[in-house]
Every structure is written in structure tokens, then in C-alpha cells.
Amino acid sequence: MGDPGSVKKVLVVGGIGITACLGFVALLFVGTLAAAGSLAGGAAGGAVALAKGAVPAQYQGLVQKWGNLCPAINPALLAAQLYQESGFNPKAQSPAAAQGIAQFIPGTWATHGIDGNKDGVRDVWDPQDAIPSAAYYDCELAKYVKDAPGDPTHNMLAAYNAGPYAVIKYGGVPPYSETQNYVKTITDLSKSFARPVTRVEPSKQAAQAIQYAQQKLGTPYLWGGTGTAEQGGRFDCSGLTQAAYRTAGIELPRVANDQYNAGPHPSRDELLPGDLVFFSDDLTNSRAIRHVGIYVGGGYMIDAPRPGAVVRFSKMDTPDYFGATRVTAAGAEALPTAPAEEQEAEEQGEEQAEPEEGPEGAADAEPGGEARREEPETPEGRSDEAGGAVGVKGPYVLNAHGKVA
């Protein structure tokens, strides 16, 4: 079973010795109660900042700046829209000819596109123009519906989806299920892009996810594995975390870099058992994440590390540690998903022949460390096995304006 010695290590939490192989679920509740006791006061005021690495570094300054263009938007909300539209892919194009990182259709771009970088050209394919234009368009919509009752941001999002006339006609968010869902989706998703200003509320589903992962200890790794009977019940890293949270009633995306956006991001010293922990060779960009595990306390996680290894307890404090996500049902539900047929093609395309195993004894390597970083890279340059483009997952659902919703 991988590294049996690591399972016998004793973790000390609040002065209580807990044997690792039997006590991680108990540790969850100790940590959860401690964190719950520290939650006080409510959200702090002030400007909204972006969570670490949530927006690719080359766009973070633009999103932070233009996300403060008017009171109806903030940087996290703008980031959520861009992620929902294109996955931060500046080359994205939908079947309805929506173009670029902000997915403007030509007619809307002609009216609302601006020269954000002041180079004399309004280029829908240039994020330095498209991101400011997205913020400008949001703020223009907010002006159109400023007299409508209700939350100004919700009304702006509703106008984005259904048009400002519908918001004015119905005195707020119109009674269209698509529009109401869009408002909720972007609002919930924005919480995954905002840097927390208080301690993040403990997860109610963490214990079930950990219990499932514990039951899979010793299961051999499979590149592209999601635990199906056809795969012999084997997993890769994100397949294991997806399956674990599915048993708790939460459906996570298939790949690790999308799972990062399934909830708010606690700091390292605020981690609780059940949090997803992520690893990357680029610590500035969540789209480059290539590995994920489930934190169980005491600096350890359960993960499916690489070919030739098994699901096991591993140390998580390594130089490639990127950050963490406290999964929420609303956060996971808000994430955009590709059509079912595209997901199937994406997974089949990446389930190539399993790479050669590492050197003899690699499966018993010390948890964490180099063993994880030696995972073979996919054609996209990361070791998150299900694959698919690192950026856009589209085509997504189009809204009333032909833009991606």
C-alpha cells in the first residue's frame, strides 16, 4: 500500500495525538470547530482584490484596474465573466462568431469596443482592448438600468444576458430562468476569484469527501482514471478528487485547473481537512495547475500522485504548492462546462497508452517531493491527465446577444 510508514505517523492537533491512518476524519471535525469558532464579524469593507493566481498573471493587472471602473462591478466579478466566457483564452471563438477573451460579437464590439491600451487600434483579439471593453460594456449596461429596483450588479448582469429593456420592463431581474441562472452563476463564481477578507467558512461536505478518499488508499494510479469499473476503479489526481466530492453531492469539473475555481481560497495557515490543494510549475497562473490532492491535516494530503504509484498520504508542503480551494456546492455549480459530447471526446483523446512506470520502487517513494513533479506531461504541458485545452473549454451556451453565457 504505497508508503505504509507514512500512514503510521502521528499528527498532533490541539495537544491530541491522532494516528494518521485512523484519525483524519476526527481531525476534520477538530479543525472545523476551531475555524468555525474564529468566524466573527462578517465581511470587511474595502476594495475587492483578486485571489492569488486565480487570473493569469498577464491579465491580472488589467482585471484589477478595469474591474473598478464603476460601482456595479469589481475585479472578481469581471474575472468571473471572462472565465465564464472564454476560460481566459484570447483566441476563443464561438459558433456565433463571438470573439476573443471577452467573447464580443462583431456588432457589439463595433458599438462598445474601446482602445484600452491607446495604441490607436480597437482589436477584439487583444486582451488589452477586450478586457477594458468588457468592463466598459458592463458599466454602460449598469447606466441603462440604474433606475430599476433591486441590486445594481444583479440588474447589470441581467441586462448583459437578457438586454436592458427586459430589466426595465420587469423592474429588476426578469423572470427568465436562463437570465436568473446567469446572474446567480456569475455572482457565485465571483467568490472563487475574490481574495477572502475573513476566514473562509468551513465546508459541510469535507468529511464525506475524505472518507471516500481514505477508502481508496492503495488503489493503483491510472492516467485519465475516473474510478469506473472499466478502469478497474483506478484514478488520476483530479479523477480522485472529483469522485470524492461527487459522493458528497458536489460535481467538480474533470481537470485540476478548473477544480481550483470551485470555491474560495483559504490561506496556507487556514487550511482545513477536505480542502483541495493544488500544485503548479507556474505559481502565478491557475490555468497552469497540474496536480491536486485532498488535504487531511498536519501537512498531509491524500492524492493519486503518478503512474507506478498508488493513492496514498503525501506531504503537501513542497516548492510547487500553488494554493487551496474550499469547495462549495454553489462554487462548483457555477463553473462552466462543455457539452457532454465534447467532454467525452476530451477524455477519450487523453486516455492514451499509460506512460511507462518510474524506476523500480517508485511507488514506495517518500510522499510528496520529486515523485509528484516527475509525472509525465500531457500534450498541453501539464500532468493533469484528463487534458483538454488549458484555457477555453467551449463552445459554451450563448446568451440572448449571441455572447457566451
ZAMARGU-4260 file (C-alpha; in steps of 0.2 Angstrom, whole numbers, plus 5000, padded with zeros to 4 digits):
<rodrens>
0) 5000/5000/5000 | 5012/5013/4994 | 5021/5020/5009 | 5015/5011/5024 | 5027/5020/5035
5) 5019/5037/5032 | 5002/5031/5037 | 5009/5027/5055 | 5015/5044/5058 | 5007/5054/5072
10) 4999/5071/5070 | 4997/5082/5085 | 4982/5094/5084 | 4977/5104/5099 | 4988/5093/5110
15) 4979/5077/5105 | 4989/5064/5096 | 4980/5056/5081 | 4986/5041/5072 | 4986/5046/5053
20) 4978/5030/5046 | 4963/5031/5058 | 4961/5049/5064 | 4960/5060/5049 | 4941/5062/5049
25) 4942/5066/5068 | 4955/5079/5063 | 4942/5086/5051 | 4930/5090/5065 | 4943/5097/5077
30) 4949/5109/5063 | 4931/5113/5058 | 4926/5118/5075 | 4941/5128/5078 | 4939/5138/5062
35) 4920/5140/5065 | 4924/5147/5082 | 4936/5160/5073 | 4922/5166/5061 | 4917/5183/5068
40) 4911/5200/5062 | 4906/5197/5044 | 4914/5203/5028 | 4926/5218/5029 | 4924/5233/5019
45) 4936/5240/5006 | 4940/5236/4988 | 4939/5218/4981 | 4956/5210/4977 | 4959/5195/4966
50) 4964/5178/4974 | 4981/5173/4972 | 4984/5166/4954 | 4966/5165/4950 | 4968/5176/4935
55) 4983/5173/4924 | 4997/5185/4928 | 4997/5193/4911 | 4979/5199/4914 | 4979/5201/4932
60) 4983/5220/4932 | 4970/5223/4918 | 4957/5214/4928 | 4961/5223/4944 | 4961/5240/4936
65) 4946/5239/4925 | 4936/5229/4937 | 4935/5245/4947 | 4928/5256/4933 | 4911/5258/4941
70) 4902/5253/4957 | 4891/5239/4948 | 4907/5228/4945 | 4923/5223/4954 | 4938/5214/4949
75) 4932/5197/4955 | 4916/5199/4945 | 4925/5204/4929 | 4936/5189/4931 | 4921/5178/4933
80) 4914/5184/4917 | 4930/5182/4907 | 4932/5164/4914 | 4914/5160/4910 | 4916/5167/4893
85) 4932/5160/4887 | 4942/5152/4901 | 4954/5167/4899 | 4958/5161/4881 | 4961/5177/4870
90) 4959/5166/4854 | 4942/5159/4859 | 4929/5160/4845 | 4911/5153/4847 | 4900/5146/4833
95) 4890/5163/4834 | 4906/5172/4830 | 4909/5179/4847 | 4927/5183/4848 | 4942/5184/4860
100) 4944/5183/4879 | 4928/5193/4882 | 4918/5185/4868 | 4911/5200/4859 | 4901/5198/4843
105) 4906/5210/4829 | 4890/5221/4831 | 4893/5223/4850 | 4911/5226/4848 | 4908/5240/4834
110) 4897/5249/4847 | 4906/5246/4863 | 4924/5241/4860 | 4937/5253/4866 | 4955/5256/4863
115) 4961/5251/4880 | 4979/5252/4878 | 4978/5268/4867 | 4988/5261/4853 | 4976/5268/4840
120) 4968/5251/4836 | 4952/5243/4844 | 4957/5225/4842 | 4944/5212/4849 | 4958/5199/4849
125) 4969/5210/4860 | 4966/5207/4879 | 4972/5225/4882 | 4957/5231/4872 | 4945/5217/4876
130) 4946/5217/4895 | 4943/5236/4897 | 4929/5234/4884 | 4921/5221/4894 | 4921/5232/4909
135) 4916/5247/4899 | 4901/5237/4892 | 4896/5231/4909 | 4896/5249/4916 | 4886/5255/4901
140) 4873/5242/4905 | 4873/5247/4923 | 4869/5265/4917 | 4854/5260/4907 | 4846/5250/4921
145) 4852/5262/4936 | 4834/5266/4940 | 4827/5248/4941 | 4823/5242/4958 | 4835/5229/4966
150) 4853/5226/4967 | 4863/5236/4953 | 4875/5222/4950 | 4862/5209/4948 | 4852/5221/4936
155) 4868/5224/4926 | 4871/5205/4924 | 4853/5203/4919 | 4854/5217/4906 | 4870/5208/4900
160) 4860/5192/4897 | 4843/5197/4893 | 4845/5215/4887 | 4842/5231/4897 | 4824/5233/4891
165) 4819/5217/4899 | 4826/5223/4916 | 4817/5240/4915 | 4801/5231/4909 | 4801/5219/4924
170) 4808/5231/4937 | 4824/5221/4940 | 4830/5204/4935 | 4817/5197/4923 | 4808/5180/4926
175) 4818/5171/4913 | 4826/5155/4920 | 4841/5157/4909 | 4844/5175/4915 | 4841/5171/4933
180) 4853/5157/4932 | 4866/5168/4923 | 4865/5181/4937 | 4867/5168/4951 | 4881/5159/4941
185) 4892/5174/4939 | 4888/5180/4957 | 4893/5164/4964 | 4908/5161/4953 | 4915/5178/4958
190) 4918/5172/4975 | 4931/5160/4969 | 4940/5174/4961 | 4940/5186/4976 | 4953/5186/4989
195) 4945/5182/5006 | 4944/5196/5018 | 4939/5185/5033 | 4942/5167/5037 | 4933/5155/5025
200) 4918/5146/5032 | 4921/5128/5035 | 4915/5115/5022 | 4900/5104/5026 | 4904/5091/5013
205) 4923/5089/5018 | 4921/5074/5030 | 4912/5063/5016 | 4925/5068/5003 | 4939/5062/5015
210) 4930/5046/5020 | 4929/5041/5001 | 4947/5046/4998 | 4953/5035/5013 | 4943/5020/5006
215) 4954/5022/4990 | 4971/5021/4999 | 4982/5009/4990 | 4972/5010/4973 | 4984/5010/4959
220) 4986/5026/4949 | 4979/5027/4931 | 4982/5041/4919 | 4965/5048/4914 | 4957/5037/4928
225) 4940/5042/4935 | 4937/5026/4945 | 4925/5017/4933 | 4923/4999/4933 | 4931/4998/4915
230) 4946/5007/4923 | 4947/4994/4937 | 4942/5008/4949 | 4958/5017/4947 | 4961/5036/4947
235) 4972/5050/4942 | 4974/5065/4953 | 4959/5075/4948 | 4948/5060/4945 | 4950/5055/4963
240) 4945/5072/4970 | 4931/5073/4958 | 4924/5056/4963 | 4927/5060/4982 | 4916/5076/4981
245) 4903/5068/4970 | 4899/5056/4984 | 4896/5072/4995 | 4884/5078/4982 | 4895/5090/4973
250) 4900/5089/4955 | 4918/5095/4951 | 4925/5099/4934 | 4936/5085/4927 | 4953/5094/4927
255) 4963/5101/4941 | 4965/5119/4935 | 4946/5121/4934 | 4943/5112/4951 | 4953/5127/4958
260) 4938/5138/4954 | 4926/5128/4964 | 4926/5139/4979 | 4935/5152/4989 | 4954/5151/4993
265) 4960/5149/5011 | 4977/5154/5015 | 4990/5140/5020 | 4988/5143/5038 | 4969/5142/5037
270) 4968/5125/5028 | 4955/5113/5035 | 4954/5094/5031 | 4944/5092/5015 | 4951/5107/5006
275) 4958/5104/4989 | 4977/5108/4987 | 4985/5112/4971 | 5002/5111/4963 | 5010/5120/4948
280) 5026/5124/4940 | 5019/5142/4937 | 5014/5149/4954 | 5006/5165/4945 | 4993/5156/4935
285) 4979/5144/4940 | 4977/5138/4922 | 4994/5130/4923 | 4990/5119/4938 | 4994/5101/4935
290) 4991/5092/4952 | 4978/5091/4965 | 4975/5082/4982 | 4963/5082/4997 | 4971/5090/5012
295) 4968/5079/5028 | 4978/5089/5041 | 4995/5090/5048 | 5003/5095/5032 | 4997/5079/5023
300) 4985/5076/5009 | 4978/5061/5000 | 4982/5060/4982 | 4985/5049/4967 | 5002/5055/4963
305) 5009/5047/4947 | 5010/5031/4936 | 5018/5017/4946 | 5011/5024/4962 | 4995/5021/4972
310) 4983/5033/4981 | 4991/5037/4997 | 4995/5050/5011 | 5008/5063/5004 | 5016/5078/5011
315) 5009/5094/5003 | 5022/5107/5008 | 5033/5107/4993 | 5040/5121/4982 | 5027/5118/4969
320) 5012/5121/4981 | 5001/5133/4972 | 4986/5136/4984 | 4970/5129/4990 | 4951/5129/4987
325) 4937/5126/5000 | 4924/5118/4989 | 4907/5124/4989 | 4891/5117/4981 | 4887/5135/4974
330) 4905/5137/4968 | 4906/5120/4959 | 4889/5123/4951 | 4894/5140/4944 | 4908/5133/4934
335) 4906/5132/4915 | 4905/5115/4907 | 4907/5109/4889 | 4894/5100/4881 | 4893/5081/4886
340) 4899/5075/4869 | 4914/5087/4870 | 4918/5081/4887 | 4918/5063/4881 | 4929/5067/4867
345) 4941/5076/4878 | 4943/5062/4890 | 4945/5049/4876 | 4958/5059/4867 | 4968/5060/4883
350) 4966/5042/4888 | 4981/5036/4878 | 4993/5022/4882 | 4998/5024/4900 | 5016/5031/4902
355) 5030/5019/4907 | 5031/5017/4926 | 5045/5025/4935 | 5061/5016/4942 | 5058/5001/4952
360) 5052/5005/4969 | 5045/5022/4964 | 5028/5018/4970 | 5035/5017/4988 | 5044/5034/4986
365) 5043/5046/5001 | 5026/5055/4999 | 5027/5072/4990 | 5044/5079/4984 | 5051/5074/4967
370) 5039/5059/4964 | 5025/5071/4960 | 5035/5083/4950 | 5041/5068/4939 | 5023/5065/4932
375) 5024/5064/4913 | 5017/5079/4904 | 5002/5079/4893 | 5002/5087/4876 | 4996/5103/4884
380) 5012/5103/4895 | 5004/5098/4912 | 5001/5082/4921 | 4983/5084/4924 | 4978/5069/4914
385) 4961/5072/4908 | 4968/5085/4896 | 4958/5097/4886 | 4964/5115/4882 | 4972/5124/4896
390) 4961/5139/4893 | 4944/5138/4884 | 4933/5123/4886 | 4919/5130/4874 | 4909/5131/4865
395) 4898/5137/4880 | 4880/5142/4880 | 4876/5158/4871 | 4866/5171/4879 | 4852/5182/4871
400) 4866/5193/4862 | 4875/5179/4855 | 4888/5180/4868 | 4894/5165/4878 | 4883/5164/4894
</rodrens>
